[in-house]
Amino acid sequence: MEYLILKYFHILGAVVMGSGLIGVWLADMRSRQHRELIRFSEAIRYVAVFYDGLVVPGAIIVLVSGTWFIVKYYGGWEFINLPWLAGMVILFALEFIEGNTITRLYFMRLRRITKYALEQGAITAELEQERAKLLPTFTHYLDIPMLFVIIALGVIKPNTWDVFVYGVIISTVIATLFTIVVPKLYPWNVEVSDDHSKDRPH
């Protein structure tokens, strides 16, 4: 019964985290499609809602249940002898650290800077610079592909590192393509809808 309960919470955490990441992705895409500052701000606010409301709690559930799984059923540090499990741990750890030190903090800064821009009634130079940053954009687009690789490792349970290596390579390529293509499809710059728009820096 303990195994089934742990499995349930592990899957539940993955579902919650995955749905949050998809929500973040959709909200970010929506923000790029808007040309009006207030709607842009709303979309950025939803990014924070999805991160704090779903991604972080889901990741914590996965972390706790996964650690319990490894200690209880996979001999603790013996998990390093299983490529599929070691790969899951490595990718989750990297994504957990990256998500809380680069991507999440970036969107928090972007939300704060956007709020200030709304108060000024115009796009600020700081907002332009923040939205144009490539590293957090890349790590943001890397989240979902890496999650798919983690799920693939857990389902397929390969005895070699092939799935891990190819999965990381494919995820990196996909994230790179999104980082290059999406900003060009949806230019990030937005417009204000009030009389202050004339004060916007060019």
PyMOL commands that place a pseudoatom at each C-alpha (Angstrom):
pseudoatom trace, name=CA, resn=MET, resi=1, chain=A, elem=C, hetatm=0, pos=[0.000, 0.000, 0.000]
pseudoatom trace, name=CA, resn=GLU, resi=2, chain=A, elem=C, hetatm=0, pos=[2.854, 2.389, 0.790]
pseudoatom trace, name=CA, resn=TYR, resi=3, chain=A, elem=C, hetatm=0, pos=[4.299, 1.838, -2.681]
pseudoatom trace, name=CA, resn=LEU, resi=4, chain=A, elem=C, hetatm=0, pos=[0.986, 2.615, -4.345]
pseudoatom trace, name=CA, resn=ILE, resi=5, chain=A, elem=C, hetatm=0, pos=[0.487, 5.758, -2.261]
pseudoatom trace, name=CA, resn=LEU, resi=6, chain=A, elem=C, hetatm=0, pos=[3.993, 6.974, -3.110]
pseudoatom trace, name=CA, resn=LYS, resi=7, chain=A, elem=C, hetatm=0, pos=[3.411, 6.202, -6.777]
pseudoatom trace, name=CA, resn=TYR, resi=8, chain=A, elem=C, hetatm=0, pos=[0.130, 8.108, -6.701]
pseudoatom trace, name=CA, resn=PHE, resi=9, chain=A, elem=C, hetatm=0, pos=[1.679, 11.222, -5.175]
pseudoatom trace, name=CA, resn=HIS, resi=10, chain=A, elem=C, hetatm=0, pos=[4.665, 11.019, -7.529]
pseudoatom trace, name=CA, resn=ILE, resi=11, chain=A, elem=C, hetatm=0, pos=[2.407, 10.919, -10.579]
pseudoatom trace, name=CA, resn=LEU, resi=12, chain=A, elem=C, hetatm=0, pos=[0.162, 13.605, -9.079]
pseudoatom trace, name=CA, resn=GLY, resi=13, chain=A, elem=C, hetatm=0, pos=[3.160, 15.877, -8.546]
pseudoatom trace, name=CA, resn=ALA, resi=14, chain=A, elem=C, hetatm=0, pos=[4.322, 15.315, -12.123]
pseudoatom trace, name=CA, resn=VAL, resi=15, chain=A, elem=C, hetatm=0, pos=[0.841, 16.128, -13.472]
pseudoatom trace, name=CA, resn=VAL, resi=16, chain=A, elem=C, hetatm=0, pos=[0.562, 19.301, -11.384]
pseudoatom trace, name=CA, resn=MET, resi=17, chain=A, elem=C, hetatm=0, pos=[4.071, 20.427, -12.332]
pseudoatom trace, name=CA, resn=GLY, resi=18, chain=A, elem=C, hetatm=0, pos=[3.538, 19.606, -16.004]
pseudoatom trace, name=CA, resn=SER, resi=19, chain=A, elem=C, hetatm=0, pos=[0.225, 21.442, -16.180]
pseudoatom trace, name=CA, resn=GLY, resi=20, chain=A, elem=C, hetatm=0, pos=[1.885, 24.449, -14.546]
pseudoatom trace, name=CA, resn=LEU, resi=21, chain=A, elem=C, hetatm=0, pos=[4.729, 24.452, -17.064]
pseudoatom trace, name=CA, resn=ILE, resi=22, chain=A, elem=C, hetatm=0, pos=[2.248, 24.272, -19.931]
pseudoatom trace, name=CA, resn=GLY, resi=23, chain=A, elem=C, hetatm=0, pos=[0.336, 27.153, -18.365]
pseudoatom trace, name=CA, resn=VAL, resi=24, chain=A, elem=C, hetatm=0, pos=[3.544, 29.184, -18.091]
pseudoatom trace, name=CA, resn=TRP, resi=25, chain=A, elem=C, hetatm=0, pos=[4.365, 28.420, -21.725]
pseudoatom trace, name=CA, resn=LEU, resi=26, chain=A, elem=C, hetatm=0, pos=[0.898, 29.478, -22.924]
pseudoatom trace, name=CA, resn=ALA, resi=27, chain=A, elem=C, hetatm=0, pos=[0.904, 32.653, -20.816]
pseudoatom trace, name=CA, resn=ASP, resi=28, chain=A, elem=C, hetatm=0, pos=[4.333, 33.615, -22.127]
pseudoatom trace, name=CA, resn=MET, resi=29, chain=A, elem=C, hetatm=0, pos=[3.235, 32.989, -25.713]
pseudoatom trace, name=CA, resn=ARG, resi=30, chain=A, elem=C, hetatm=0, pos=[0.143, 35.089, -25.064]
pseudoatom trace, name=CA, resn=SER, resi=31, chain=A, elem=C, hetatm=0, pos=[2.265, 37.922, -23.704]
pseudoatom trace, name=CA, resn=ARG, resi=32, chain=A, elem=C, hetatm=0, pos=[4.301, 37.913, -26.900]
pseudoatom trace, name=CA, resn=GLN, resi=33, chain=A, elem=C, hetatm=0, pos=[1.164, 38.229, -29.020]
pseudoatom trace, name=CA, resn=HIS, resi=34, chain=A, elem=C, hetatm=0, pos=[-0.142, 41.307, -27.202]
pseudoatom trace, name=CA, resn=ARG, resi=35, chain=A, elem=C, hetatm=0, pos=[0.684, 44.814, -28.367]
pseudoatom trace, name=CA, resn=GLU, resi=36, chain=A, elem=C, hetatm=0, pos=[-1.000, 46.590, -25.477]
pseudoatom trace, name=CA, resn=LEU, resi=37, chain=A, elem=C, hetatm=0, pos=[0.813, 47.110, -22.166]
pseudoatom trace, name=CA, resn=ILE, resi=38, chain=A, elem=C, hetatm=0, pos=[-2.052, 46.268, -19.811]
pseudoatom trace, name=CA, resn=ARG, resi=39, chain=A, elem=C, hetatm=0, pos=[-2.792, 42.931, -21.496]
pseudoatom trace, name=CA, resn=PHE, resi=40, chain=A, elem=C, hetatm=0, pos=[0.908, 42.206, -21.662]
pseudoatom trace, name=CA, resn=SER, resi=41, chain=A, elem=C, hetatm=0, pos=[1.078, 42.777, -17.914]
pseudoatom trace, name=CA, resn=GLU, resi=42, chain=A, elem=C, hetatm=0, pos=[-1.886, 40.451, -17.339]
pseudoatom trace, name=CA, resn=ALA, resi=43, chain=A, elem=C, hetatm=0, pos=[-0.214, 37.653, -19.283]
pseudoatom trace, name=CA, resn=ILE, resi=44, chain=A, elem=C, hetatm=0, pos=[3.007, 38.086, -17.297]
pseudoatom trace, name=CA, resn=ARG, resi=45, chain=A, elem=C, hetatm=0, pos=[0.981, 37.978, -14.067]
pseudoatom trace, name=CA, resn=TYR, resi=46, chain=A, elem=C, hetatm=0, pos=[-0.501, 34.648, -15.112]
pseudoatom trace, name=CA, resn=VAL, resi=47, chain=A, elem=C, hetatm=0, pos=[3.029, 33.307, -15.602]
pseudoatom trace, name=CA, resn=ALA, resi=48, chain=A, elem=C, hetatm=0, pos=[3.685, 33.986, -11.909]
pseudoatom trace, name=CA, resn=VAL, resi=49, chain=A, elem=C, hetatm=0, pos=[0.348, 32.431, -10.934]
pseudoatom trace, name=CA, resn=PHE, resi=50, chain=A, elem=C, hetatm=0, pos=[1.138, 29.206, -12.791]
pseudoatom trace, name=CA, resn=TYR, resi=51, chain=A, elem=C, hetatm=0, pos=[4.670, 29.044, -11.405]
pseudoatom trace, name=CA, resn=ASP, resi=52, chain=A, elem=C, hetatm=0, pos=[3.764, 29.682, -7.780]
pseudoatom trace, name=CA, resn=GLY, resi=53, chain=A, elem=C, hetatm=0, pos=[0.422, 27.878, -7.853]
pseudoatom trace, name=CA, resn=LEU, resi=54, chain=A, elem=C, hetatm=0, pos=[1.308, 24.744, -9.817]
pseudoatom trace, name=CA, resn=VAL, resi=55, chain=A, elem=C, hetatm=0, pos=[4.941, 24.347, -10.878]
pseudoatom trace, name=CA, resn=VAL, resi=56, chain=A, elem=C, hetatm=0, pos=[6.550, 24.873, -7.469]
pseudoatom trace, name=CA, resn=PRO, resi=57, chain=A, elem=C, hetatm=0, pos=[4.061, 22.772, -5.428]
pseudoatom trace, name=CA, resn=GLY, resi=58, chain=A, elem=C, hetatm=0, pos=[4.191, 20.010, -8.060]
pseudoatom trace, name=CA, resn=ALA, resi=59, chain=A, elem=C, hetatm=0, pos=[7.992, 20.003, -8.039]
pseudoatom trace, name=CA, resn=ILE, resi=60, chain=A, elem=C, hetatm=0, pos=[8.045, 19.750, -4.247]
pseudoatom trace, name=CA, resn=ILE, resi=61, chain=A, elem=C, hetatm=0, pos=[5.641, 16.778, -4.320]
pseudoatom trace, name=CA, resn=VAL, resi=62, chain=A, elem=C, hetatm=0, pos=[7.818, 15.070, -6.949]
pseudoatom trace, name=CA, resn=LEU, resi=63, chain=A, elem=C, hetatm=0, pos=[10.966, 15.796, -4.947]
pseudoatom trace, name=CA, resn=VAL, resi=64, chain=A, elem=C, hetatm=0, pos=[9.607, 14.393, -1.667]
pseudoatom trace, name=CA, resn=SER, resi=65, chain=A, elem=C, hetatm=0, pos=[7.899, 11.334, -3.153]
pseudoatom trace, name=CA, resn=GLY, resi=66, chain=A, elem=C, hetatm=0, pos=[10.807, 10.606, -5.493]
pseudoatom trace, name=CA, resn=THR, resi=67, chain=A, elem=C, hetatm=0, pos=[13.364, 10.806, -2.696]
pseudoatom trace, name=CA, resn=TRP, resi=68, chain=A, elem=C, hetatm=0, pos=[11.220, 8.506, -0.562]
pseudoatom trace, name=CA, resn=PHE, resi=69, chain=A, elem=C, hetatm=0, pos=[10.936, 6.093, -3.490]
pseudoatom trace, name=CA, resn=ILE, resi=70, chain=A, elem=C, hetatm=0, pos=[14.705, 5.965, -3.990]
pseudoatom trace, name=CA, resn=VAL, resi=71, chain=A, elem=C, hetatm=0, pos=[15.528, 5.514, -0.314]
pseudoatom trace, name=CA, resn=LYS, resi=72, chain=A, elem=C, hetatm=0, pos=[12.796, 2.946, 0.309]
pseudoatom trace, name=CA, resn=TYR, resi=73, chain=A, elem=C, hetatm=0, pos=[12.811, 0.858, -2.866]
pseudoatom trace, name=CA, resn=TYR, resi=74, chain=A, elem=C, hetatm=0, pos=[16.018, 1.544, -4.801]
pseudoatom trace, name=CA, resn=GLY, resi=75, chain=A, elem=C, hetatm=0, pos=[18.718, 1.328, -2.139]
pseudoatom trace, name=CA, resn=GLY, resi=76, chain=A, elem=C, hetatm=0, pos=[19.480, 5.013, -1.720]
pseudoatom trace, name=CA, resn=TRP, resi=77, chain=A, elem=C, hetatm=0, pos=[22.660, 5.903, -3.607]
pseudoatom trace, name=CA, resn=GLU, resi=78, chain=A, elem=C, hetatm=0, pos=[22.441, 2.602, -5.509]
pseudoatom trace, name=CA, resn=PHE, resi=79, chain=A, elem=C, hetatm=0, pos=[20.148, 4.406, -7.937]
pseudoatom trace, name=CA, resn=ILE, resi=80, chain=A, elem=C, hetatm=0, pos=[23.258, 5.636, -9.777]
pseudoatom trace, name=CA, resn=ASN, resi=81, chain=A, elem=C, hetatm=0, pos=[23.624, 2.109, -11.183]
pseudoatom trace, name=CA, resn=LEU, resi=82, chain=A, elem=C, hetatm=0, pos=[20.291, 2.452, -12.995]
pseudoatom trace, name=CA, resn=PRO, resi=83, chain=A, elem=C, hetatm=0, pos=[20.680, 4.734, -16.042]
pseudoatom trace, name=CA, resn=TRP, resi=84, chain=A, elem=C, hetatm=0, pos=[16.962, 5.500, -16.304]
pseudoatom trace, name=CA, resn=LEU, resi=85, chain=A, elem=C, hetatm=0, pos=[16.604, 6.445, -12.630]
pseudoatom trace, name=CA, resn=ALA, resi=86, chain=A, elem=C, hetatm=0, pos=[19.912, 8.298, -12.430]
pseudoatom trace, name=CA, resn=GLY, resi=87, chain=A, elem=C, hetatm=0, pos=[18.933, 10.184, -15.591]
pseudoatom trace, name=CA, resn=MET, resi=88, chain=A, elem=C, hetatm=0, pos=[15.585, 11.184, -14.068]
pseudoatom trace, name=CA, resn=VAL, resi=89, chain=A, elem=C, hetatm=0, pos=[17.291, 12.420, -10.900]
pseudoatom trace, name=CA, resn=ILE, resi=90, chain=A, elem=C, hetatm=0, pos=[19.932, 14.380, -12.816]
pseudoatom trace, name=CA, resn=LEU, resi=91, chain=A, elem=C, hetatm=0, pos=[17.437, 16.083, -15.126]
pseudoatom trace, name=CA, resn=PHE, resi=92, chain=A, elem=C, hetatm=0, pos=[14.968, 16.840, -12.339]
pseudoatom trace, name=CA, resn=ALA, resi=93, chain=A, elem=C, hetatm=0, pos=[17.719, 18.312, -10.166]
pseudoatom trace, name=CA, resn=LEU, resi=94, chain=A, elem=C, hetatm=0, pos=[18.997, 20.485, -13.019]
pseudoatom trace, name=CA, resn=GLU, resi=95, chain=A, elem=C, hetatm=0, pos=[15.501, 21.643, -13.942]
pseudoatom trace, name=CA, resn=PHE, resi=96, chain=A, elem=C, hetatm=0, pos=[14.600, 22.306, -10.294]
pseudoatom trace, name=CA, resn=ILE, resi=97, chain=A, elem=C, hetatm=0, pos=[17.703, 24.442, -9.768]
pseudoatom trace, name=CA, resn=GLU, resi=98, chain=A, elem=C, hetatm=0, pos=[17.437, 26.203, -13.129]
pseudoatom trace, name=CA, resn=GLY, resi=99, chain=A, elem=C, hetatm=0, pos=[13.717, 26.829, -12.751]
pseudoatom trace, name=CA, resn=ASN, resi=100, chain=A, elem=C, hetatm=0, pos=[14.156, 28.553, -9.394]
pseudoatom trace, name=CA, resn=THR, resi=101, chain=A, elem=C, hetatm=0, pos=[17.362, 30.448, -10.137]
pseudoatom trace, name=CA, resn=ILE, resi=102, chain=A, elem=C, hetatm=0, pos=[16.923, 31.583, -13.749]
pseudoatom trace, name=CA, resn=THR, resi=103, chain=A, elem=C, hetatm=0, pos=[13.465, 31.158, -15.263]
pseudoatom trace, name=CA, resn=ARG, resi=104, chain=A, elem=C, hetatm=0, pos=[11.223, 31.873, -12.277]
pseudoatom trace, name=CA, resn=LEU, resi=105, chain=A, elem=C, hetatm=0, pos=[13.353, 34.786, -11.064]
pseudoatom trace, name=CA, resn=TYR, resi=106, chain=A, elem=C, hetatm=0, pos=[13.369, 36.199, -14.592]
pseudoatom trace, name=CA, resn=PHE, resi=107, chain=A, elem=C, hetatm=0, pos=[9.583, 36.236, -14.801]
pseudoatom trace, name=CA, resn=MET, resi=108, chain=A, elem=C, hetatm=0, pos=[9.395, 37.755, -11.311]
pseudoatom trace, name=CA, resn=ARG, resi=109, chain=A, elem=C, hetatm=0, pos=[11.697, 40.571, -12.424]
pseudoatom trace, name=CA, resn=LEU, resi=110, chain=A, elem=C, hetatm=0, pos=[9.753, 40.965, -15.661]
pseudoatom trace, name=CA, resn=ARG, resi=111, chain=A, elem=C, hetatm=0, pos=[6.505, 41.274, -13.727]
pseudoatom trace, name=CA, resn=ARG, resi=112, chain=A, elem=C, hetatm=0, pos=[7.997, 43.892, -11.405]
pseudoatom trace, name=CA, resn=ILE, resi=113, chain=A, elem=C, hetatm=0, pos=[9.474, 45.895, -14.284]
pseudoatom trace, name=CA, resn=THR, resi=114, chain=A, elem=C, hetatm=0, pos=[6.206, 45.677, -16.222]
pseudoatom trace, name=CA, resn=LYS, resi=115, chain=A, elem=C, hetatm=0, pos=[4.312, 46.993, -13.196]
pseudoatom trace, name=CA, resn=TYR, resi=116, chain=A, elem=C, hetatm=0, pos=[6.661, 49.968, -13.062]
pseudoatom trace, name=CA, resn=ALA, resi=117, chain=A, elem=C, hetatm=0, pos=[6.173, 50.550, -16.802]
pseudoatom trace, name=CA, resn=LEU, resi=118, chain=A, elem=C, hetatm=0, pos=[2.409, 50.615, -16.261]
pseudoatom trace, name=CA, resn=GLU, resi=119, chain=A, elem=C, hetatm=0, pos=[2.853, 53.259, -13.572]
pseudoatom trace, name=CA, resn=GLN, resi=120, chain=A, elem=C, hetatm=0, pos=[4.941, 55.306, -15.993]
pseudoatom trace, name=CA, resn=GLY, resi=121, chain=A, elem=C, hetatm=0, pos=[2.428, 54.792, -18.774]
pseudoatom trace, name=CA, resn=ALA, resi=122, chain=A, elem=C, hetatm=0, pos=[5.131, 53.819, -21.263]
pseudoatom trace, name=CA, resn=ILE, resi=123, chain=A, elem=C, hetatm=0, pos=[7.599, 51.079, -22.117]
pseudoatom trace, name=CA, resn=THR, resi=124, chain=A, elem=C, hetatm=0, pos=[10.815, 51.627, -20.216]
pseudoatom trace, name=CA, resn=ALA, resi=125, chain=A, elem=C, hetatm=0, pos=[14.321, 50.884, -21.402]
pseudoatom trace, name=CA, resn=GLU, resi=126, chain=A, elem=C, hetatm=0, pos=[14.642, 48.388, -18.550]
pseudoatom trace, name=CA, resn=LEU, resi=127, chain=A, elem=C, hetatm=0, pos=[11.595, 46.482, -19.790]
pseudoatom trace, name=CA, resn=GLU, resi=128, chain=A, elem=C, hetatm=0, pos=[12.983, 46.387, -23.317]
pseudoatom trace, name=CA, resn=GLN, resi=129, chain=A, elem=C, hetatm=0, pos=[16.296, 45.009, -22.073]
pseudoatom trace, name=CA, resn=GLU, resi=130, chain=A, elem=C, hetatm=0, pos=[14.700, 42.444, -19.765]
pseudoatom trace, name=CA, resn=ARG, resi=131, chain=A, elem=C, hetatm=0, pos=[12.337, 41.073, -22.396]
pseudoatom trace, name=CA, resn=ALA, resi=132, chain=A, elem=C, hetatm=0, pos=[15.179, 40.695, -24.889]
pseudoatom trace, name=CA, resn=LYS, resi=133, chain=A, elem=C, hetatm=0, pos=[17.321, 38.446, -22.654]
pseudoatom trace, name=CA, resn=LEU, resi=134, chain=A, elem=C, hetatm=0, pos=[18.151, 35.137, -24.356]
pseudoatom trace, name=CA, resn=LEU, resi=135, chain=A, elem=C, hetatm=0, pos=[19.290, 32.876, -21.489]
pseudoatom trace, name=CA, resn=PRO, resi=136, chain=A, elem=C, hetatm=0, pos=[16.018, 32.904, -19.492]
pseudoatom trace, name=CA, resn=THR, resi=137, chain=A, elem=C, hetatm=0, pos=[14.084, 32.600, -22.747]
pseudoatom trace, name=CA, resn=PHE, resi=138, chain=A, elem=C, hetatm=0, pos=[16.102, 29.501, -23.625]
pseudoatom trace, name=CA, resn=THR, resi=139, chain=A, elem=C, hetatm=0, pos=[15.722, 27.903, -20.187]
pseudoatom trace, name=CA, resn=HIS, resi=140, chain=A, elem=C, hetatm=0, pos=[11.989, 28.653, -20.273]
pseudoatom trace, name=CA, resn=TYR, resi=141, chain=A, elem=C, hetatm=0, pos=[11.582, 26.813, -23.572]
pseudoatom trace, name=CA, resn=LEU, resi=142, chain=A, elem=C, hetatm=0, pos=[13.762, 23.973, -22.267]
pseudoatom trace, name=CA, resn=ASP, resi=143, chain=A, elem=C, hetatm=0, pos=[11.427, 23.127, -19.368]
pseudoatom trace, name=CA, resn=ILE, resi=144, chain=A, elem=C, hetatm=0, pos=[8.705, 21.163, -21.165]
pseudoatom trace, name=CA, resn=PRO, resi=145, chain=A, elem=C, hetatm=0, pos=[10.995, 19.133, -23.492]
pseudoatom trace, name=CA, resn=MET, resi=146, chain=A, elem=C, hetatm=0, pos=[13.109, 18.131, -20.478]
pseudoatom trace, name=CA, resn=LEU, resi=147, chain=A, elem=C, hetatm=0, pos=[9.965, 17.114, -18.601]
pseudoatom trace, name=CA, resn=PHE, resi=148, chain=A, elem=C, hetatm=0, pos=[9.048, 14.860, -21.526]
pseudoatom trace, name=CA, resn=VAL, resi=149, chain=A, elem=C, hetatm=0, pos=[12.495, 13.257, -21.356]
pseudoatom trace, name=CA, resn=ILE, resi=150, chain=A, elem=C, hetatm=0, pos=[12.091, 12.634, -17.619]
pseudoatom trace, name=CA, resn=ILE, resi=151, chain=A, elem=C, hetatm=0, pos=[8.711, 11.008, -18.241]
pseudoatom trace, name=CA, resn=ALA, resi=152, chain=A, elem=C, hetatm=0, pos=[10.162, 8.908, -21.078]
pseudoatom trace, name=CA, resn=LEU, resi=153, chain=A, elem=C, hetatm=0, pos=[12.936, 7.623, -18.804]
pseudoatom trace, name=CA, resn=GLY, resi=154, chain=A, elem=C, hetatm=0, pos=[10.427, 6.675, -16.127]
pseudoatom trace, name=CA, resn=VAL, resi=155, chain=A, elem=C, hetatm=0, pos=[8.130, 4.867, -18.562]
pseudoatom trace, name=CA, resn=ILE, resi=156, chain=A, elem=C, hetatm=0, pos=[10.676, 3.145, -20.824]
pseudoatom trace, name=CA, resn=LYS, resi=157, chain=A, elem=C, hetatm=0, pos=[13.250, 2.438, -18.060]
pseudoatom trace, name=CA, resn=PRO, resi=158, chain=A, elem=C, hetatm=0, pos=[16.192, 1.934, -20.465]
pseudoatom trace, name=CA, resn=ASN, resi=159, chain=A, elem=C, hetatm=0, pos=[19.254, 0.048, -19.228]
pseudoatom trace, name=CA, resn=THR, resi=160, chain=A, elem=C, hetatm=0, pos=[21.621, 2.328, -21.159]
pseudoatom trace, name=CA, resn=TRP, resi=161, chain=A, elem=C, hetatm=0, pos=[22.163, 6.088, -21.307]
pseudoatom trace, name=CA, resn=ASP, resi=162, chain=A, elem=C, hetatm=0, pos=[21.044, 6.358, -24.945]
pseudoatom trace, name=CA, resn=VAL, resi=163, chain=A, elem=C, hetatm=0, pos=[17.566, 7.717, -24.220]
pseudoatom trace, name=CA, resn=PHE, resi=164, chain=A, elem=C, hetatm=0, pos=[19.023, 10.240, -21.773]
pseudoatom trace, name=CA, resn=VAL, resi=165, chain=A, elem=C, hetatm=0, pos=[21.669, 11.507, -24.194]
pseudoatom trace, name=CA, resn=TYR, resi=166, chain=A, elem=C, hetatm=0, pos=[19.407, 11.698, -27.242]
pseudoatom trace, name=CA, resn=GLY, resi=167, chain=A, elem=C, hetatm=0, pos=[16.619, 13.225, -25.178]
pseudoatom trace, name=CA, resn=VAL, resi=168, chain=A, elem=C, hetatm=0, pos=[18.881, 15.994, -23.867]
pseudoatom trace, name=CA, resn=ILE, resi=169, chain=A, elem=C, hetatm=0, pos=[20.193, 16.723, -27.365]
pseudoatom trace, name=CA, resn=ILE, resi=170, chain=A, elem=C, hetatm=0, pos=[16.714, 16.871, -28.912]
pseudoatom trace, name=CA, resn=SER, resi=171, chain=A, elem=C, hetatm=0, pos=[15.395, 19.027, -26.046]
pseudoatom trace, name=CA, resn=THR, resi=172, chain=A, elem=C, hetatm=0, pos=[18.292, 21.447, -26.439]
pseudoatom trace, name=CA, resn=VAL, resi=173, chain=A, elem=C, hetatm=0, pos=[17.686, 21.726, -30.187]
pseudoatom trace, name=CA, resn=ILE, resi=174, chain=A, elem=C, hetatm=0, pos=[13.957, 22.333, -29.676]
pseudoatom trace, name=CA, resn=ALA, resi=175, chain=A, elem=C, hetatm=0, pos=[14.577, 24.984, -27.014]
pseudoatom trace, name=CA, resn=THR, resi=176, chain=A, elem=C, hetatm=0, pos=[17.145, 26.694, -29.225]
pseudoatom trace, name=CA, resn=LEU, resi=177, chain=A, elem=C, hetatm=0, pos=[14.747, 26.789, -32.171]
pseudoatom trace, name=CA, resn=PHE, resi=178, chain=A, elem=C, hetatm=0, pos=[11.975, 28.272, -30.027]
pseudoatom trace, name=CA, resn=THR, resi=179, chain=A, elem=C, hetatm=0, pos=[14.401, 30.851, -28.609]
pseudoatom trace, name=CA, resn=ILE, resi=180, chain=A, elem=C, hetatm=0, pos=[15.312, 31.967, -32.126]
pseudoatom trace, name=CA, resn=VAL, resi=181, chain=A, elem=C, hetatm=0, pos=[11.971, 31.647, -33.934]
pseudoatom trace, name=CA, resn=VAL, resi=182, chain=A, elem=C, hetatm=0, pos=[9.299, 32.719, -31.426]
pseudoatom trace, name=CA, resn=PRO, resi=183, chain=A, elem=C, hetatm=0, pos=[10.645, 36.247, -30.724]
pseudoatom trace, name=CA, resn=LYS, resi=184, chain=A, elem=C, hetatm=0, pos=[10.731, 36.824, -34.474]
pseudoatom trace, name=CA, resn=LEU, resi=185, chain=A, elem=C, hetatm=0, pos=[7.169, 35.561, -34.972]
pseudoatom trace, name=CA, resn=TYR, resi=186, chain=A, elem=C, hetatm=0, pos=[5.843, 37.672, -32.113]
pseudoatom trace, name=CA, resn=PRO, resi=187, chain=A, elem=C, hetatm=0, pos=[7.921, 40.839, -31.603]
pseudoatom trace, name=CA, resn=TRP, resi=188, chain=A, elem=C, hetatm=0, pos=[7.790, 41.453, -27.878]
pseudoatom trace, name=CA, resn=ASN, resi=189, chain=A, elem=C, hetatm=0, pos=[7.352, 45.227, -27.964]
pseudoatom trace, name=CA, resn=VAL, resi=190, chain=A, elem=C, hetatm=0, pos=[3.934, 46.401, -26.823]
pseudoatom trace, name=CA, resn=GLU, resi=191, chain=A, elem=C, hetatm=0, pos=[1.930, 49.567, -26.967]
pseudoatom trace, name=CA, resn=VAL, resi=192, chain=A, elem=C, hetatm=0, pos=[0.118, 51.594, -24.340]
pseudoatom trace, name=CA, resn=SER, resi=193, chain=A, elem=C, hetatm=0, pos=[-3.541, 52.423, -24.813]
pseudoatom trace, name=CA, resn=ASP, resi=194, chain=A, elem=C, hetatm=0, pos=[-3.628, 55.816, -23.119]
pseudoatom trace, name=CA, resn=ASP, resi=195, chain=A, elem=C, hetatm=0, pos=[-2.380, 59.303, -23.855]
pseudoatom trace, name=CA, resn=HIS, resi=196, chain=A, elem=C, hetatm=0, pos=[1.026, 58.498, -22.357]
pseudoatom trace, name=CA, resn=SER, resi=197, chain=A, elem=C, hetatm=0, pos=[1.882, 56.422, -25.415]
pseudoatom trace, name=CA, resn=LYS, resi=198, chain=A, elem=C, hetatm=0, pos=[3.378, 59.501, -27.023]
pseudoatom trace, name=CA, resn=ASP, resi=199, chain=A, elem=C, hetatm=0, pos=[5.989, 59.566, -24.233]
pseudoatom trace, name=CA, resn=ARG, resi=200, chain=A, elem=C, hetatm=0, pos=[7.210, 56.062, -25.039]
pseudoatom trace, name=CA, resn=PRO, resi=201, chain=A, elem=C, hetatm=0, pos=[10.926, 55.967, -25.838]
pseudoatom trace, name=CA, resn=HIS, resi=202, chain=A, elem=C, hetatm=0, pos=[11.731, 55.121, -29.459]
for i in range(1, 202): cmd.bond("trace and resi %d" % i, "trace and resi %d" % (i + 1))
show_as sticks, trace
zoom trace
